Amino acid sequence: MYVAIPEEDNYIGIAGLRQIIGETRFRRNFQSDEPYCCSVYFSNRQIVKVTFSFSNSGKLIEFYR
């Protein structure tokens, strides 16, 4: 998982990640079309799925192999 976790932000959904992982930057205002998290899934050392989570819209985009 690749995630940008600011100490302060405009999105409450990051609060859980902030408690578990900690901050990676001071402040970030996420735009509605800007993903805050990217997850890469592997099977047998090959990428099989990539997902992007967006802050304010609550949408998830998934790409499958």
PDBQT receptor file of N, H, CA, C and O in Angstrom, charges set to zero:
ATOM      1  N   MET A   1       0.840  -1.157   0.000  1.00  0.00    +0.000 N 
ATOM      2  CA  MET A   1       0.000   0.000   0.000  1.00  0.00    +0.000 C 
ATOM      3  C   MET A   1       0.895   1.233   0.000  1.00  0.00    +0.000 C 
ATOM      4  O   MET A   1       1.875   1.309   0.741  1.00  0.00    +0.000 OA
ATOM      5  N   TYR A   2       0.545   2.177  -0.829  1.00  0.00    +0.000 N 
ATOM      6  H   TYR A   2      -0.251   2.116  -1.431  1.00  0.00    +0.000 HD
ATOM      7  CA  TYR A   2       1.229   3.460  -0.866  1.00  0.00    +0.000 C 
ATOM      8  C   TYR A   2       0.214   4.506  -0.434  1.00  0.00    +0.000 C 
ATOM      9  O   TYR A   2      -0.862   4.611  -1.022  1.00  0.00    +0.000 OA
ATOM     10  N   VAL A   3       0.549   5.274   0.581  1.00  0.00    +0.000 N 
ATOM     11  H   VAL A   3       1.424   5.189   1.059  1.00  0.00    +0.000 HD
ATOM     12  CA  VAL A   3      -0.429   6.207   1.123  1.00  0.00    +0.000 C 
ATOM     13  C   VAL A   3       0.274   7.471   1.603  1.00  0.00    +0.000 C 
ATOM     14  O   VAL A   3       1.358   7.410   2.183  1.00  0.00    +0.000 OA
ATOM     15  N   ALA A   4      -0.353   8.612   1.356  1.00  0.00    +0.000 N 
ATOM     16  H   ALA A   4      -1.234   8.661   0.884  1.00  0.00    +0.000 HD
ATOM     17  CA  ALA A   4       0.124   9.889   1.878  1.00  0.00    +0.000 C 
ATOM     18  C   ALA A   4      -0.705  10.215   3.108  1.00  0.00    +0.000 C 
ATOM     19  O   ALA A   4      -1.923  10.365   3.016  1.00  0.00    +0.000 OA
ATOM     20  N   ILE A   5      -0.056  10.325   4.256  1.00  0.00    +0.000 N 
ATOM     21  H   ILE A   5       0.934  10.203   4.331  1.00  0.00    +0.000 HD
ATOM     22  CA  ILE A   5      -0.778  10.558   5.498  1.00  0.00    +0.000 C 
ATOM     23  C   ILE A   5      -0.305  11.869   6.117  1.00  0.00    +0.000 C 
ATOM     24  O   ILE A   5       0.737  11.905   6.771  1.00  0.00    +0.000 OA
ATOM     25  N   PRO A   6      -1.055  12.935   5.920  1.00  0.00    +0.000 N 
ATOM     26  CA  PRO A   6      -0.671  14.211   6.514  1.00  0.00    +0.000 C 
ATOM     27  C   PRO A   6      -1.074  14.295   7.993  1.00  0.00    +0.000 C 
ATOM     28  O   PRO A   6      -2.008  13.629   8.438  1.00  0.00    +0.000 OA
ATOM     29  N   GLU A   7      -0.350  15.122   8.728  1.00  0.00    +0.000 N 
ATOM     30  H   GLU A   7       0.410  15.663   8.366  1.00  0.00    +0.000 HD
ATOM     31  CA  GLU A   7      -0.685  15.358  10.131  1.00  0.00    +0.000 C 
ATOM     32  C   GLU A   7      -2.044  16.044  10.241  1.00  0.00    +0.000 C 
ATOM     33  O   GLU A   7      -2.824  15.756  11.149  1.00  0.00    +0.000 OA
ATOM     34  N   GLU A   8      -2.319  16.957   9.302  1.00  0.00    +0.000 N 
ATOM     35  H   GLU A   8      -1.686  17.191   8.565  1.00  0.00    +0.000 HD
ATOM     36  CA  GLU A   8      -3.607  17.635   9.207  1.00  0.00    +0.000 C 
ATOM     37  C   GLU A   8      -4.125  17.476   7.786  1.00  0.00    +0.000 C 
ATOM     38  O   GLU A   8      -3.353  17.555   6.830  1.00  0.00    +0.000 OA
ATOM     39  N   ASP A   9      -5.424  17.252   7.642  1.00  0.00    +0.000 N 
ATOM     40  H   ASP A   9      -6.051  17.188   8.419  1.00  0.00    +0.000 HD
ATOM     41  CA  ASP A   9      -6.000  17.114   6.316  1.00  0.00    +0.000 C 
ATOM     42  C   ASP A   9      -7.477  17.485   6.355  1.00  0.00    +0.000 C 
ATOM     43  O   ASP A   9      -8.016  17.836   7.405  1.00  0.00    +0.000 OA
ATOM     44  N   ASN A  10      -8.114  17.403   5.212  1.00  0.00    +0.000 N 
ATOM     45  H   ASN A  10      -7.677  17.118   4.359  1.00  0.00    +0.000 HD
ATOM     46  CA  ASN A  10      -9.534  17.725   5.107  1.00  0.00    +0.000 C 
ATOM     47  C   ASN A  10     -10.381  16.469   4.909  1.00  0.00    +0.000 C 
ATOM     48  O   ASN A  10     -11.497  16.557   4.397  1.00  0.00    +0.000 OA
ATOM     49  N   TYR A  11      -9.869  15.300   5.306  1.00  0.00    +0.000 N 
ATOM     50  H   TYR A  11      -8.963  15.228   5.721  1.00  0.00    +0.000 HD
ATOM     51  CA  TYR A  11     -10.585  14.052   5.082  1.00  0.00    +0.000 C 
ATOM     52  C   TYR A  11     -10.520  13.177   6.325  1.00  0.00    +0.000 C 
ATOM     53  O   TYR A  11      -9.430  12.819   6.771  1.00  0.00    +0.000 OA
ATOM     54  N   ILE A  12     -11.656  12.833   6.881  1.00  0.00    +0.000 N 
ATOM     55  H   ILE A  12     -12.541  13.124   6.518  1.00  0.00    +0.000 HD
ATOM     56  CA  ILE A  12     -11.708  12.056   8.125  1.00  0.00    +0.000 C 
ATOM     57  C   ILE A  12     -11.344  10.585   7.910  1.00  0.00    +0.000 C 
ATOM     58  O   ILE A  12     -10.963   9.910   8.867  1.00  0.00    +0.000 OA
ATOM     59  N   GLY A  13     -11.449  10.072   6.688  1.00  0.00    +0.000 N 
ATOM     60  H   GLY A  13     -11.758  10.619   5.911  1.00  0.00    +0.000 HD
ATOM     61  CA  GLY A  13     -11.162   8.666   6.422  1.00  0.00    +0.000 C 
ATOM     62  C   GLY A  13      -9.718   8.266   6.651  1.00  0.00    +0.000 C 
ATOM     63  O   GLY A  13      -9.419   7.077   6.760  1.00  0.00    +0.000 OA
ATOM     64  N   ILE A  14      -8.828   9.221   6.725  1.00  0.00    +0.000 N 
ATOM     65  H   ILE A  14      -9.071  10.187   6.637  1.00  0.00    +0.000 HD
ATOM     66  CA  ILE A  14      -7.404   8.922   6.930  1.00  0.00    +0.000 C 
ATOM     67  C   ILE A  14      -7.068   8.765   8.412  1.00  0.00    +0.000 C 
ATOM     68  O   ILE A  14      -5.975   8.310   8.747  1.00  0.00    +0.000 OA
ATOM     69  N   ALA A  15      -7.971   9.127   9.284  1.00  0.00    +0.000 N 
ATOM     70  H   ALA A  15      -8.859   9.496   9.011  1.00  0.00    +0.000 HD
ATOM     71  CA  ALA A  15      -7.700   9.120  10.726  1.00  0.00    +0.000 C 
ATOM     72  C   ALA A  15      -7.217   7.753  11.217  1.00  0.00    +0.000 C 
ATOM     73  O   ALA A  15      -6.279   7.684  12.012  1.00  0.00    +0.000 OA
ATOM     74  N   GLY A  16      -7.832   6.685  10.764  1.00  0.00    +0.000 N 
ATOM     75  H   GLY A  16      -8.593   6.742  10.118  1.00  0.00    +0.000 HD
ATOM     76  CA  GLY A  16      -7.411   5.346  11.190  1.00  0.00    +0.000 C 
ATOM     77  C   GLY A  16      -6.008   5.013  10.742  1.00  0.00    +0.000 C 
ATOM     78  O   GLY A  16      -5.224   4.453  11.508  1.00  0.00    +0.000 OA
ATOM     79  N   LEU A  17      -5.685   5.350   9.508  1.00  0.00    +0.000 N 
ATOM     80  H   LEU A  17      -6.322   5.805   8.885  1.00  0.00    +0.000 HD
ATOM     81  CA  LEU A  17      -4.328   5.105   9.006  1.00  0.00    +0.000 C 
ATOM     82  C   LEU A  17      -3.309   5.947   9.757  1.00  0.00    +0.000 C 
ATOM     83  O   LEU A  17      -2.196   5.492  10.021  1.00  0.00    +0.000 OA
ATOM     84  N   ARG A  18      -3.683   7.160  10.099  1.00  0.00    +0.000 N 
ATOM     85  H   ARG A  18      -4.587   7.530   9.885  1.00  0.00    +0.000 HD
ATOM     86  CA  ARG A  18      -2.774   8.045  10.832  1.00  0.00    +0.000 C 
ATOM     87  C   ARG A  18      -2.426   7.441  12.194  1.00  0.00    +0.000 C 
ATOM     88  O   ARG A  18      -1.282   7.534  12.640  1.00  0.00    +0.000 OA
ATOM     89  N   GLN A  19      -3.402   6.825  12.849  1.00  0.00    +0.000 N 
ATOM     90  H   GLN A  19      -4.331   6.749  12.486  1.00  0.00    +0.000 HD
ATOM     91  CA  GLN A  19      -3.151   6.222  14.159  1.00  0.00    +0.000 C 
ATOM     92  C   GLN A  19      -2.267   4.990  14.056  1.00  0.00    +0.000 C 
ATOM     93  O   GLN A  19      -1.453   4.735  14.944  1.00  0.00    +0.000 OA
ATOM     94  N   ILE A  20      -2.417   4.224  12.983  1.00  0.00    +0.000 N 
ATOM     95  H   ILE A  20      -3.077   4.431  12.262  1.00  0.00    +0.000 HD
ATOM     96  CA  ILE A  20      -1.651   2.978  12.824  1.00  0.00    +0.000 C 
ATOM     97  C   ILE A  20      -0.246   3.240  12.284  1.00  0.00    +0.000 C 
ATOM     98  O   ILE A  20       0.734   2.723  12.821  1.00  0.00    +0.000 OA
ATOM     99  N   ILE A  21      -0.149   4.042  11.221  1.00  0.00    +0.000 N 
ATOM    100  H   ILE A  21      -0.945   4.461  10.785  1.00  0.00    +0.000 HD
ATOM    101  CA  ILE A  21       1.123   4.235  10.515  1.00  0.00    +0.000 C 
ATOM    102  C   ILE A  21       1.854   5.488  10.969  1.00  0.00    +0.000 C 
ATOM    103  O   ILE A  21       3.077   5.474  11.112  1.00  0.00    +0.000 OA
ATOM    104  N   GLY A  22       1.122   6.567  11.195  1.00  0.00    +0.000 N 
ATOM    105  H   GLY A  22       0.129   6.579  11.078  1.00  0.00    +0.000 HD
ATOM    106  CA  GLY A  22       1.740   7.849  11.529  1.00  0.00    +0.000 C 
ATOM    107  C   GLY A  22       1.727   8.772  10.324  1.00  0.00    +0.000 C 
ATOM    108  O   GLY A  22       1.332   8.374   9.228  1.00  0.00    +0.000 OA
ATOM    109  N   GLU A  23       2.157   9.996  10.530  1.00  0.00    +0.000 N 
ATOM    110  H   GLU A  23       2.478  10.320  11.420  1.00  0.00    +0.000 HD
ATOM    111  CA  GLU A  23       2.136  10.991   9.465  1.00  0.00    +0.000 C 
ATOM    112  C   GLU A  23       3.329  10.842   8.535  1.00  0.00    +0.000 C 
ATOM    113  O   GLU A  23       4.407  10.422   8.955  1.00  0.00    +0.000 OA
ATOM    114  N   THR A  24       3.128  11.192   7.265  1.00  0.00    +0.000 N 
ATOM    115  H   THR A  24       2.252  11.534   6.924  1.00  0.00    +0.000 HD
ATOM    116  CA  THR A  24       4.220  11.206   6.292  1.00  0.00    +0.000 C 
ATOM    117  C   THR A  24       4.505  12.621   5.808  1.00  0.00    +0.000 C 
ATOM    118  O   THR A  24       5.505  12.845   5.126  1.00  0.00    +0.000 OA
ATOM    119  N   ARG A  25       3.658  13.569   6.142  1.00  0.00    +0.000 N 
ATOM    120  H   ARG A  25       2.846  13.387   6.696  1.00  0.00    +0.000 HD
ATOM    121  CA  ARG A  25       3.832  14.975   5.778  1.00  0.00    +0.000 C 
ATOM    122  C   ARG A  25       3.015  15.830   6.728  1.00  0.00    +0.000 C 
ATOM    123  O   ARG A  25       2.193  15.308   7.482  1.00  0.00    +0.000 OA
ATOM    124  N   PHE A  26       3.236  17.172   6.700  1.00  0.00    +0.000 N 
ATOM    125  H   PHE A  26       3.903  17.596   6.088  1.00  0.00    +0.000 HD
ATOM    126  CA  PHE A  26       2.566  18.042   7.655  1.00  0.00    +0.000 C 
ATOM    127  C   PHE A  26       1.098  18.270   7.312  1.00  0.00    +0.000 C 
ATOM    128  O   PHE A  26       0.230  17.907   8.105  1.00  0.00    +0.000 OA
ATOM    129  N   ARG A  27       0.796  18.852   6.173  1.00  0.00    +0.000 N 
ATOM    130  H   ARG A  27       1.502  19.147   5.529  1.00  0.00    +0.000 HD
ATOM    131  CA  ARG A  27      -0.581  19.212   5.825  1.00  0.00    +0.000 C 
ATOM    132  C   ARG A  27      -0.850  18.907   4.371  1.00  0.00    +0.000 C 
ATOM    133  O   ARG A  27       0.024  19.055   3.516  1.00  0.00    +0.000 OA
ATOM    134  N   ARG A  28      -2.075  18.476   4.097  1.00  0.00    +0.000 N 
ATOM    135  H   ARG A  28      -2.785  18.356   4.791  1.00  0.00    +0.000 HD
ATOM    136  CA  ARG A  28      -2.471  18.193   2.713  1.00  0.00    +0.000 C 
ATOM    137  C   ARG A  28      -3.968  18.387   2.595  1.00  0.00    +0.000 C 
ATOM    138  O   ARG A  28      -4.733  17.817   3.373  1.00  0.00    +0.000 OA
ATOM    139  N   ASN A  29      -4.396  19.192   1.621  1.00  0.00    +0.000 N 
ATOM    140  H   ASN A  29      -3.775  19.654   0.989  1.00  0.00    +0.000 HD
ATOM    141  CA  ASN A  29      -5.807  19.316   1.271  1.00  0.00    +0.000 C 
ATOM    142  C   ASN A  29      -6.042  18.493   0.021  1.00  0.00    +0.000 C 
ATOM    143  O   ASN A  29      -5.660  18.895  -1.078  1.00  0.00    +0.000 OA
ATOM    144  N   PHE A  30      -6.664  17.354   0.188  1.00  0.00    +0.000 N 
ATOM    145  H   PHE A  30      -6.975  17.028   1.081  1.00  0.00    +0.000 HD
ATOM    146  CA  PHE A  30      -6.908  16.463  -0.942  1.00  0.00    +0.000 C 
ATOM    147  C   PHE A  30      -8.049  17.002  -1.792  1.00  0.00    +0.000 C 
ATOM    148  O   PHE A  30      -9.089  17.401  -1.269  1.00  0.00    +0.000 OA
ATOM    149  N   GLN A  31      -7.849  17.010  -3.090  1.00  0.00    +0.000 N 
ATOM    150  H   GLN A  31      -7.004  16.685  -3.515  1.00  0.00    +0.000 HD
ATOM    151  CA  GLN A  31      -8.902  17.372  -4.033  1.00  0.00    +0.000 C 
ATOM    152  C   GLN A  31      -9.814  16.158  -4.216  1.00  0.00    +0.000 C 
ATOM    153  O   GLN A  31      -9.397  15.031  -3.949  1.00  0.00    +0.000 OA
ATOM    154  N   SER A  32     -11.043  16.373  -4.664  1.00  0.00    +0.000 N 
ATOM    155  H   SER A  32     -11.381  17.288  -4.881  1.00  0.00    +0.000 HD
ATOM    156  CA  SER A  32     -11.983  15.253  -4.811  1.00  0.00    +0.000 C 
ATOM    157  C   SER A  32     -11.545  14.259  -5.886  1.00  0.00    +0.000 C 
ATOM    158  O   SER A  32     -11.972  13.105  -5.870  1.00  0.00    +0.000 OA
ATOM    159  N   ASP A  33     -10.693  14.699  -6.823  1.00  0.00    +0.000 N 
ATOM    160  H   ASP A  33     -10.346  15.636  -6.835  1.00  0.00    +0.000 HD
ATOM    161  CA  ASP A  33     -10.233  13.803  -7.885  1.00  0.00    +0.000 C 
ATOM    162  C   ASP A  33      -8.801  13.316  -7.657  1.00  0.00    +0.000 C 
ATOM    163  O   ASP A  33      -8.159  12.820  -8.583  1.00  0.00    +0.000 OA
ATOM    164  N   GLU A  34      -8.304  13.455  -6.436  1.00  0.00    +0.000 N 
ATOM    165  H   GLU A  34      -8.826  13.858  -5.683  1.00  0.00    +0.000 HD
ATOM    166  CA  GLU A  34      -6.932  13.073  -6.111  1.00  0.00    +0.000 C 
ATOM    167  C   GLU A  34      -6.930  11.879  -5.156  1.00  0.00    +0.000 C 
ATOM    168  O   GLU A  34      -7.479  11.980  -4.059  1.00  0.00    +0.000 OA
ATOM    169  N   PRO A  35      -6.328  10.751  -5.543  1.00  0.00    +0.000 N 
ATOM    170  CA  PRO A  35      -6.305   9.594  -4.636  1.00  0.00    +0.000 C 
ATOM    171  C   PRO A  35      -5.370   9.838  -3.458  1.00  0.00    +0.000 C 
ATOM    172  O   PRO A  35      -4.326  10.475  -3.604  1.00  0.00    +0.000 OA
ATOM    173  N   TYR A  36      -5.751   9.328  -2.295  1.00  0.00    +0.000 N 
ATOM    174  H   TYR A  36      -6.598   8.810  -2.177  1.00  0.00    +0.000 HD
ATOM    175  CA  TYR A  36      -4.882   9.419  -1.128  1.00  0.00    +0.000 C 
ATOM    176  C   TYR A  36      -4.219   8.079  -0.829  1.00  0.00    +0.000 C 
ATOM    177  O   TYR A  36      -3.303   8.007  -0.011  1.00  0.00    +0.000 OA
ATOM    178  N   CYS A  37      -4.679   7.021  -1.488  1.00  0.00    +0.000 N 
ATOM    179  H   CYS A  37      -5.423   7.079  -2.153  1.00  0.00    +0.000 HD
ATOM    180  CA  CYS A  37      -4.138   5.700  -1.208  1.00  0.00    +0.000 C 
ATOM    181  C   CYS A  37      -4.123   4.859  -2.479  1.00  0.00    +0.000 C 
ATOM    182  O   CYS A  37      -5.077   4.869  -3.257  1.00  0.00    +0.000 OA
ATOM    183  N   CYS A  38      -3.030   4.134  -2.676  1.00  0.00    +0.000 N 
ATOM    184  H   CYS A  38      -2.256   4.126  -2.044  1.00  0.00    +0.000 HD
ATOM    185  CA  CYS A  38      -2.904   3.205  -3.802  1.00  0.00    +0.000 C 
ATOM    186  C   CYS A  38      -2.468   1.860  -3.233  1.00  0.00    +0.000 C 
ATOM    187  O   CYS A  38      -1.478   1.777  -2.506  1.00  0.00    +0.000 OA
ATOM    188  N   SER A  39      -3.204   0.819  -3.565  1.00  0.00    +0.000 N 
ATOM    189  H   SER A  39      -4.008   0.887  -4.156  1.00  0.00    +0.000 HD
ATOM    190  CA  SER A  39      -2.854  -0.531  -3.126  1.00  0.00    +0.000 C 
ATOM    191  C   SER A  39      -2.501  -1.370  -4.337  1.00  0.00    +0.000 C 
ATOM    192  O   SER A  39      -3.206  -1.349  -5.347  1.00  0.00    +0.000 OA
ATOM    193  N   VAL A  40      -1.406  -2.111  -4.233  1.00  0.00    +0.000 N 
ATOM    194  H   VAL A  40      -0.834  -2.129  -3.413  1.00  0.00    +0.000 HD
ATOM    195  CA  VAL A  40      -0.944  -2.981  -5.314  1.00  0.00    +0.000 C 
ATOM    196  C   VAL A  40      -0.997  -4.416  -4.799  1.00  0.00    +0.000 C 
ATOM    197  O   VAL A  40      -0.424  -4.729  -3.755  1.00  0.00    +0.000 OA
ATOM    198  N   TYR A  41      -1.688  -5.284  -5.535  1.00  0.00    +0.000 N 
ATOM    199  H   TYR A  41      -2.154  -5.029  -6.383  1.00  0.00    +0.000 HD
ATOM    200  CA  TYR A  41      -1.870  -6.678  -5.135  1.00  0.00    +0.000 C 
ATOM    201  C   TYR A  41      -1.077  -7.586  -6.072  1.00  0.00    +0.000 C 
ATOM    202  O   TYR A  41      -1.104  -7.424  -7.292  1.00  0.00    +0.000 OA
ATOM    203  N   PHE A  42      -0.374  -8.540  -5.475  1.00  0.00    +0.000 N 
ATOM    204  H   PHE A  42      -0.352  -8.672  -4.484  1.00  0.00    +0.000 HD
ATOM    205  CA  PHE A  42       0.470  -9.459  -6.228  1.00  0.00    +0.000 C 
ATOM    206  C   PHE A  42      -0.014 -10.900  -6.069  1.00  0.00    +0.000 C 
ATOM    207  O   PHE A  42      -0.594 -11.268  -5.048  1.00  0.00    +0.000 OA
ATOM    208  N   SER A  43       0.234 -11.694  -7.084  1.00  0.00    +0.000 N 
ATOM    209  H   SER A  43       0.705 -11.396  -7.914  1.00  0.00    +0.000 HD
ATOM    210  CA  SER A  43       0.035 -13.136  -7.027  1.00  0.00    +0.000 C 
ATOM    211  C   SER A  43       1.162 -13.767  -7.824  1.00  0.00    +0.000 C 
ATOM    212  O   SER A  43       1.332 -13.472  -9.007  1.00  0.00    +0.000 OA
ATOM    213  N   ASN A  44       1.922 -14.621  -7.189  1.00  0.00    +0.000 N 
ATOM    214  H   ASN A  44       1.784 -14.860  -6.228  1.00  0.00    +0.000 HD
ATOM    215  CA  ASN A  44       3.073 -15.248  -7.837  1.00  0.00    +0.000 C 
ATOM    216  C   ASN A  44       4.018 -14.214  -8.436  1.00  0.00    +0.000 C 
ATOM    217  O   ASN A  44       4.496 -14.363  -9.561  1.00  0.00    +0.000 OA
ATOM    218  N   ARG A  45       4.276 -13.163  -7.662  1.00  0.00    +0.000 N 
ATOM    219  H   ARG A  45       3.887 -13.042  -6.749  1.00  0.00    +0.000 HD
ATOM    220  CA  ARG A  45       5.208 -12.091  -8.036  1.00  0.00    +0.000 C 
ATOM    221  C   ARG A  45       4.770 -11.264  -9.237  1.00  0.00    +0.000 C 
ATOM    222  O   ARG A  45       5.591 -10.566  -9.832  1.00  0.00    +0.000 OA
ATOM    223  N   GLN A  46       3.521 -11.327  -9.596  1.00  0.00    +0.000 N 
ATOM    224  H   GLN A  46       2.854 -11.894  -9.112  1.00  0.00    +0.000 HD
ATOM    225  CA  GLN A  46       2.987 -10.518 -10.691  1.00  0.00    +0.000 C 
ATOM    226  C   GLN A  46       1.845  -9.661 -10.161  1.00  0.00    +0.000 C 
ATOM    227  O   GLN A  46       1.047 -10.104  -9.336  1.00  0.00    +0.000 OA
ATOM    228  N   ILE A  47       1.783  -8.433 -10.649  1.00  0.00    +0.000 N 
ATOM    229  H   ILE A  47       2.431  -8.073 -11.319  1.00  0.00    +0.000 HD
ATOM    230  CA  ILE A  47       0.705  -7.545 -10.242  1.00  0.00    +0.000 C 
ATOM    231  C   ILE A  47      -0.604  -8.045 -10.830  1.00  0.00    +0.000 C 
ATOM    232  O   ILE A  47      -0.706  -8.258 -12.039  1.00  0.00    +0.000 OA
ATOM    233  N   VAL A  48      -1.603  -8.232  -9.979  1.00  0.00    +0.000 N 
ATOM    234  H   VAL A  48      -1.520  -8.059  -8.998  1.00  0.00    +0.000 HD
ATOM    235  CA  VAL A  48      -2.907  -8.703 -10.446  1.00  0.00    +0.000 C 
ATOM    236  C   VAL A  48      -4.002  -7.664 -10.259  1.00  0.00    +0.000 C 
ATOM    237  O   VAL A  48      -5.066  -7.760 -10.871  1.00  0.00    +0.000 OA
ATOM    238  N   LYS A  49      -3.738  -6.650  -9.398  1.00  0.00    +0.000 N 
ATOM    239  H   LYS A  49      -2.874  -6.572  -8.901  1.00  0.00    +0.000 HD
ATOM    240  CA  LYS A  49      -4.760  -5.648  -9.136  1.00  0.00    +0.000 C 
ATOM    241  C   LYS A  49      -4.100  -4.397  -8.564  1.00  0.00    +0.000 C 
ATOM    242  O   LYS A  49      -3.162  -4.488  -7.772  1.00  0.00    +0.000 OA
ATOM    243  N   VAL A  50      -4.595  -3.237  -8.967  1.00  0.00    +0.000 N 
ATOM    244  H   VAL A  50      -5.358  -3.164  -9.610  1.00  0.00    +0.000 HD
ATOM    245  CA  VAL A  50      -4.166  -1.954  -8.415  1.00  0.00    +0.000 C 
ATOM    246  C   VAL A  50      -5.426  -1.160  -8.095  1.00  0.00    +0.000 C 
ATOM    247  O   VAL A  50      -6.320  -1.051  -8.934  1.00  0.00    +0.000 OA
ATOM    248  N   THR A  51      -5.504  -0.605  -6.889  1.00  0.00    +0.000 N 
ATOM    249  H   THR A  51      -4.778  -0.693  -6.208  1.00  0.00    +0.000 HD
ATOM    250  CA  THR A  51      -6.673   0.194  -6.516  1.00  0.00    +0.000 C 
ATOM    251  C   THR A  51      -6.235   1.586  -6.074  1.00  0.00    +0.000 C 
ATOM    252  O   THR A  51      -5.144   1.762  -5.531  1.00  0.00    +0.000 OA
ATOM    253  N   PHE A  52      -7.093   2.565  -6.311  1.00  0.00    +0.000 N 
ATOM    254  H   PHE A  52      -7.979   2.421  -6.752  1.00  0.00    +0.000 HD
ATOM    255  CA  PHE A  52      -6.880   3.939  -5.886  1.00  0.00    +0.000 C 
ATOM    256  C   PHE A  52      -8.101   4.379  -5.086  1.00  0.00    +0.000 C 
ATOM    257  O   PHE A  52      -9.229   4.270  -5.565  1.00  0.00    +0.000 OA
ATOM    258  N   SER A  53      -7.880   4.878  -3.865  1.00  0.00    +0.000 N 
ATOM    259  H   SER A  53      -6.963   4.967  -3.475  1.00  0.00    +0.000 HD
ATOM    260  CA  SER A  53      -8.959   5.383  -3.013  1.00  0.00    +0.000 C 
ATOM    261  C   SER A  53      -8.939   6.899  -3.047  1.00  0.00    +0.000 C 
ATOM    262  O   SER A  53      -7.879   7.517  -2.945  1.00  0.00    +0.000 OA
ATOM    263  N   PHE A  54     -10.110   7.496  -3.191  1.00  0.00    +0.000 N 
ATOM    264  H   PHE A  54     -10.971   6.994  -3.275  1.00  0.00    +0.000 HD
ATOM    265  CA  PHE A  54     -10.233   8.940  -3.279  1.00  0.00    +0.000 C 
ATOM    266  C   PHE A  54     -10.861   9.482  -2.008  1.00  0.00    +0.000 C 
ATOM    267  O   PHE A  54     -11.698   8.826  -1.388  1.00  0.00    +0.000 OA
ATOM    268  N   SER A  55     -10.451  10.689  -1.623  1.00  0.00    +0.000 N 
ATOM    269  H   SER A  55      -9.771  11.223  -2.127  1.00  0.00    +0.000 HD
ATOM    270  CA  SER A  55     -10.805  11.222  -0.313  1.00  0.00    +0.000 C 
ATOM    271  C   SER A  55     -12.262  11.637  -0.170  1.00  0.00    +0.000 C 
ATOM    272  O   SER A  55     -12.999  10.992   0.576  1.00  0.00    +0.000 OA
ATOM    273  N   ASN A  56     -12.692  12.651  -0.831  1.00  0.00    +0.000 N 
ATOM    274  H   ASN A  56     -12.093  13.175  -1.436  1.00  0.00    +0.000 HD
ATOM    275  CA  ASN A  56     -14.014  13.215  -0.557  1.00  0.00    +0.000 C 
ATOM    276  C   ASN A  56     -15.166  12.506  -1.253  1.00  0.00    +0.000 C 
ATOM    277  O   ASN A  56     -16.298  12.542  -0.771  1.00  0.00    +0.000 OA
ATOM    278  N   SER A  57     -14.898  11.880  -2.349  1.00  0.00    +0.000 N 
ATOM    279  H   SER A  57     -13.978  11.851  -2.742  1.00  0.00    +0.000 HD
ATOM    280  CA  SER A  57     -15.993  11.252  -3.091  1.00  0.00    +0.000 C 
ATOM    281  C   SER A  57     -16.308   9.845  -2.601  1.00  0.00    +0.000 C 
ATOM    282  O   SER A  57     -17.379   9.315  -2.896  1.00  0.00    +0.000 OA
ATOM    283  N   GLY A  58     -15.395   9.238  -1.862  1.00  0.00    +0.000 N 
ATOM    284  H   GLY A  58     -14.525   9.668  -1.623  1.00  0.00    +0.000 HD
ATOM    285  CA  GLY A  58     -15.613   7.884  -1.385  1.00  0.00    +0.000 C 
ATOM    286  C   GLY A  58     -15.544   6.843  -2.491  1.00  0.00    +0.000 C 
ATOM    287  O   GLY A  58     -15.988   5.709  -2.309  1.00  0.00    +0.000 OA
ATOM    288  N   LYS A  59     -14.986   7.223  -3.643  1.00  0.00    +0.000 N 
ATOM    289  H   LYS A  59     -14.625   8.144  -3.791  1.00  0.00    +0.000 HD
ATOM    290  CA  LYS A  59     -14.927   6.261  -4.747  1.00  0.00    +0.000 C 
ATOM    291  C   LYS A  59     -13.623   5.484  -4.727  1.00  0.00    +0.000 C 
ATOM    292  O   LYS A  59     -12.612   5.937  -4.191  1.00  0.00    +0.000 OA
ATOM    293  N   LEU A  60     -13.672   4.312  -5.319  1.00  0.00    +0.000 N 
ATOM    294  H   LEU A  60     -14.493   3.944  -5.754  1.00  0.00    +0.000 HD
ATOM    295  CA  LEU A  60     -12.536   3.419  -5.423  1.00  0.00    +0.000 C 
ATOM    296  C   LEU A  60     -12.400   3.005  -6.880  1.00  0.00    +0.000 C 
ATOM    297  O   LEU A  60     -13.372   2.555  -7.487  1.00  0.00    +0.000 OA
ATOM    298  N   ILE A  61     -11.220   3.148  -7.443  1.00  0.00    +0.000 N 
ATOM    299  H   ILE A  61     -10.431   3.513  -6.950  1.00  0.00    +0.000 HD
ATOM    300  CA  ILE A  61     -10.981   2.710  -8.818  1.00  0.00    +0.000 C 
ATOM    301  C   ILE A  61     -10.079   1.486  -8.751  1.00  0.00    +0.000 C 
ATOM    302  O   ILE A  61      -9.051   1.499  -8.075  1.00  0.00    +0.000 OA
ATOM    303  N   GLU A  62     -10.469   0.434  -9.452  1.00  0.00    +0.000 N 
ATOM    304  H   GLU A  62     -11.305   0.423 -10.002  1.00  0.00    +0.000 HD
ATOM    305  CA  GLU A  62      -9.710  -0.808  -9.451  1.00  0.00    +0.000 C 
ATOM    306  C   GLU A  62      -9.305  -1.176 -10.868  1.00  0.00    +0.000 C 
ATOM    307  O   GLU A  62     -10.092  -1.063 -11.808  1.00  0.00    +0.000 OA
ATOM    308  N   PHE A  63      -8.068  -1.616 -10.999  1.00  0.00    +0.000 N 
ATOM    309  H   PHE A  63      -7.429  -1.707 -10.235  1.00  0.00    +0.000 HD
ATOM    310  CA  PHE A  63      -7.555  -2.120 -12.279  1.00  0.00    +0.000 C 
ATOM    311  C   PHE A  63      -7.133  -3.564 -12.052  1.00  0.00    +0.000 C 
ATOM    312  O   PHE A  63      -6.405  -3.874 -11.109  1.00  0.00    +0.000 OA
ATOM    313  N   TYR A  64      -7.600  -4.438 -12.928  1.00  0.00    +0.000 N 
ATOM    314  H   TYR A  64      -8.191  -4.187 -13.695  1.00  0.00    +0.000 HD
ATOM    315  CA  TYR A  64      -7.277  -5.872 -12.834  1.00  0.00    +0.000 C 
ATOM    316  C   TYR A  64      -6.441  -6.289 -14.023  1.00  0.00    +0.000 C 
ATOM    317  O   TYR A  64      -6.549  -5.727 -15.112  1.00  0.00    +0.000 OA
ATOM    318  N   ARG A  65      -5.613  -7.277 -13.795  1.00  0.00    +0.000 N 
ATOM    319  H   ARG A  65      -5.525  -7.734 -12.910  1.00  0.00    +0.000 HD
ATOM    320  CA  ARG A  65      -4.794  -7.845 -14.868  1.00  0.00    +0.000 C 
ATOM    321  C   ARG A  65      -5.607  -8.861 -15.609  1.00  0.00    +0.000 C 
ATOM    322  O   ARG A  65      -5.116  -9.470 -16.560  1.00  0.00    +0.000 OA
TER     323      ARG A  65
